[in-house]
Amino acid sequence: MPTRNYHDDLKARLASKEYAALYLGTAFRESCHDQDWAAFGLALRNVIEAQDRDVAQLARDSGVSRQHLYLLFGKNANPTLNTLVPVLDELNLSIGILPQTEARKKTTAGSR
């Protein structure tokens, strides 16, 4: 049985806007919980790549500087809504607010 390349498989899945939204949403929630924004940056970069978007063009289209966009992908990433909202808008995605589940409330409260 042939093996599949994980990155190629992920890229194919992320071509779907619905899958990309679930993937980024999960990465966002986990990054909020862990305060590890580099993981979210990697997820965002994977979505951009899967949509065959050029980072420089995405920066121009979103009004976010290319340098600032590349900072989102780095180890010390610290995204702001002023950066995320226009970038996600260009990717035809958006941020949503959901109620917390009881299990999530306990986990979040314990990490503070």
C-alpha positions in Angstrom: 0.0 0.0 0.0 1.5 3.4 -1.0 2.1 5.9 1.8 0.8 9.4 1.6 2.8 12.5 2.2 1.3 14.2 5.3 2.0 17.7 4.0 0.4 17.0 0.6 -2.6 15.4 2.2 -3.0 18.4 4.6 -2.7 20.8 1.7 -5.4 19.0 -0.2 -7.7 19.0 2.8 -7.0 22.7 3.5 -8.2 23.6 0.0 -11.7 23.3 1.4 -12.8 26.5 3.2 -14.8 24.4 5.7 -11.8 22.3 6.6 -9.5 25.3 6.7 -11.9 27.0 9.1 -12.0 24.0 11.4 -8.3 23.6 11.3 -7.5 27.3 12.0 -10.2 27.4 14.7 -8.7 24.5 16.5 -5.2 26.0 16.2 -6.5 29.3 17.5 -8.2 27.8 20.6 -5.2 25.7 21.4 -2.9 28.6 21.0 -5.1 30.7 23.3 -4.9 28.0 25.9 -1.2 27.2 25.6 -0.1 30.8 24.7 1.9 29.2 21.9 1.1 31.5 18.9 3.8 29.9 16.8 1.5 26.9 16.4 -1.3 29.1 15.1 1.2 30.9 12.8 2.2 27.6 11.3 -1.5 26.6 10.8 -2.2 30.0 9.1 0.8 29.5 6.8 -0.4 26.0 5.9 -3.8 27.5 4.9 -2.2 30.3 2.9 -0.1 27.7 1.1 -3.0 25.4 0.5 -4.9 28.2 -1.1 -1.9 28.9 -3.4 -1.7 32.5 -2.1 1.4 34.5 -2.4 2.3 36.0 0.9 3.4 39.3 -0.6 0.2 39.6 -2.6 -1.9 38.6 0.4 -0.1 41.3 2.4 -0.9 43.9 -0.2 -4.6 42.7 -0.5 -5.1 42.7 3.2 -3.3 45.9 3.9 -1.0 44.2 6.4 2.7 44.7 5.7 4.6 41.7 4.4 7.1 41.9 7.2 4.2 41.9 9.8 2.6 39.0 8.1 5.8 37.0 8.2 6.1 37.8 11.9 2.9 35.8 12.4 4.7 32.7 11.2 7.6 33.1 13.7 8.5 31.5 17.0 7.6 34.7 18.9 4.3 35.4 17.0 1.8 37.5 18.9 -1.1 38.2 16.5 -3.5 41.0 17.0 -7.1 41.4 15.7 -5.9 44.3 13.6 -3.6 41.8 11.7 -5.8 38.6 11.8 -9.1 40.1 10.7 -8.0 41.5 7.3 -5.8 38.5 6.6 -8.5 36.0 7.4 -11.0 38.2 5.4 -8.7 37.9 2.3 -8.7 34.1 2.8 -12.6 34.2 3.0 -12.5 33.2 6.7 -13.5 35.0 9.9 -13.2 34.8 13.7 -16.2 33.7 15.7 -17.0 33.7 19.4 -18.5 30.6 21.0 -19.8 29.8 24.4 -17.4 27.8 26.6 -18.3 24.3 27.6 -18.1 23.4 31.3 -15.0 21.2 30.7 -13.3 24.1 28.9 -14.1 26.6 31.6 -12.5 24.4 34.2 -9.4 23.9 32.0 -9.1 27.6 31.3 -9.6 28.7 34.9 -6.9 26.2 36.0 -4.3 27.6 33.6 -4.6 31.2 34.9 
